[in-house]
Every structure is written in C-alpha cells, then in structure tokens.
Amino acid sequence: MKDGTPTADDRARFLQGMAEAATSVTLVTTDGPAGRFGVTVSAFASVSADPPMLLACINRKSPAAAAIACNGGFCVNVLSAAQSNLADVFAGRSERFPPYDFGCADWERAERGWRLRESVASFACALDRDVAAGTHQVLIGRVLETRRAARACAGSLVYARRAYSVAQPIL
C-alpha cells in the first residue's frame, strides 16, 4: 500500500488469497415492481439466528442489486453439486442458455423472489439493510421462510481456486 491506498499488486495479492477461500455458490433472485432478476453469488453468510438474518453481496453494476432495493427483498438459493450449469447461466457465461435465463430451471414463486425447486436450501428474505461497500452492495435480509431439500442430494456446490467443487453432504 502506498499512503494507505491499495496498489494494483495489493489488489492482485488480495484476489489470489481470496481464491483460496471456499465459498458456497448461490443464486439470488428478486421479483416485484423493478422486475425479475437473478444473479450468481458466492458472498453469502448467516448474520443472526434470532431473528434469522443473512447477507449477500452483489456487485453494484448488476441490475439485480438495484432491483432488490426497489423490490424490498430477495430469495437466496443454495446450489447443489449438480447445478454448476445454473451458476454459469446466472453469472452470464453459459454456452447453452442466454445470460440470466430463468427458462433454464424449474422455479416456484417465493416471497419477493423465485425459489429453485431443486436447490439444497432456499431463504426468502425481506430487505432489512442495503449497505454500500466498495464495488458491492451488502444486502442484509430478514428471513421470512427457509426451505431445505426433502431428499439427500449430491452435496452443495462450492467455489475455490477459481473452480467449482463439492461439499459432501452430512448423512
């Protein structure tokens, strides 16, 4: 750092270090007056169990960030190991489907978003706080409904070292 300001090398080292951190892969969706949007998100975490709250971080350049603020909520869908293709669609890099195409999967309406029927878990949330942080919006949601897969799946999809992997299920 030079005078407290990160250099290009600082940024590169930060990104290399963060690549070592395994994160869950989720699809965050919203629906309402601002429209229906979905985006792949790997920055997602629990905030509180009482009351149930979580956070998701979305790049401010994504139209989903502004739509979530306008729509007042979102739904986080935790992907299974078999759903990396959906992560690619909602990251805008699928070779099979147009970017952000909801037609690539089976959905059901959730409060303020869309729930992926075959997700490992989903969390429908009312937006509690929307905080600007660097290039991203930190969206803190009050969980209105939680659903978990009824049957065992092949494990959760995780992302580390710039590649997908699998978190094995606990049986």
TANORDA-V867970 format. One record per residue. N is the residue number from 0. SS is DSSP state (H for helix, E for strand, - for the rest). Layout:
n->N ss->SS
n->N ss->SS
This chain:
n->0 ss->-
n->1 ss->E
n->2 ss->-
n->3 ss->-
n->4 ss->E
n->5 ss->-
n->6 ss->-
n->7 ss->H
n->8 ss->H
n->9 ss->H
n->10 ss->H
n->11 ss->H
n->12 ss->H
n->13 ss->H
n->14 ss->H
n->15 ss->H
n->16 ss->H
n->17 ss->H
n->18 ss->H
n->19 ss->-
n->20 ss->-
n->21 ss->-
n->22 ss->E
n->23 ss->E
n->24 ss->-
n->25 ss->E
n->26 ss->E
n->27 ss->E
n->28 ss->E
n->29 ss->E
n->30 ss->-
n->31 ss->-
n->32 ss->-
n->33 ss->-
n->34 ss->-
n->35 ss->-
n->36 ss->E
n->37 ss->E
n->38 ss->E
n->39 ss->E
n->40 ss->E
n->41 ss->-
n->42 ss->-
n->43 ss->E
n->44 ss->E
n->45 ss->E
n->46 ss->E
n->47 ss->E
n->48 ss->E
n->49 ss->-
n->50 ss->-
n->51 ss->E
n->52 ss->E
n->53 ss->E
n->54 ss->E
n->55 ss->E
n->56 ss->E
n->57 ss->E
n->58 ss->E
n->59 ss->-
n->60 ss->-
n->61 ss->-
n->62 ss->H
n->63 ss->H
n->64 ss->H
n->65 ss->H
n->66 ss->H
n->67 ss->H
n->68 ss->H
n->69 ss->H
n->70 ss->H
n->71 ss->-
n->72 ss->E
n->73 ss->E
n->74 ss->E
n->75 ss->E
n->76 ss->E
n->77 ss->E
n->78 ss->-
n->79 ss->E
n->80 ss->H
n->81 ss->H
n->82 ss->H
n->83 ss->H
n->84 ss->H
n->85 ss->H
n->86 ss->H
n->87 ss->H
n->88 ss->H
n->89 ss->-
n->90 ss->-
n->91 ss->-
n->92 ss->-
n->93 ss->-
n->94 ss->-
n->95 ss->-
n->96 ss->-
n->97 ss->-
n->98 ss->-
n->99 ss->-
n->100 ss->-
n->101 ss->H
n->102 ss->H
n->103 ss->H
n->104 ss->-
n->105 ss->-
n->106 ss->E
n->107 ss->E
n->108 ss->E
n->109 ss->E
n->110 ss->-
n->111 ss->-
n->112 ss->E
n->113 ss->E
n->114 ss->E
n->115 ss->E
n->116 ss->-
n->117 ss->-
n->118 ss->-
n->119 ss->-
n->120 ss->E
n->121 ss->E
n->122 ss->E
n->123 ss->E
n->124 ss->E
n->125 ss->E
n->126 ss->E
n->127 ss->E
n->128 ss->E
n->129 ss->E
n->130 ss->E
n->131 ss->E
n->132 ss->E
n->133 ss->-
n->134 ss->-
n->135 ss->E
n->136 ss->E
n->137 ss->E
n->138 ss->E
n->139 ss->E
n->140 ss->E
n->141 ss->E
n->142 ss->E
n->143 ss->E
n->144 ss->E
n->145 ss->E
n->146 ss->E
n->147 ss->E
n->148 ss->-
n->149 ss->-
n->150 ss->-
n->151 ss->-
n->152 ss->-
n->153 ss->-
n->154 ss->-
n->155 ss->E
n->156 ss->E
n->157 ss->E
n->158 ss->E
n->159 ss->E
n->160 ss->-
n->161 ss->-
n->162 ss->E
n->163 ss->E
n->164 ss->E
n->165 ss->E
n->166 ss->E
n->167 ss->-
n->168 ss->-
n->169 ss->-
n->170 ss->-
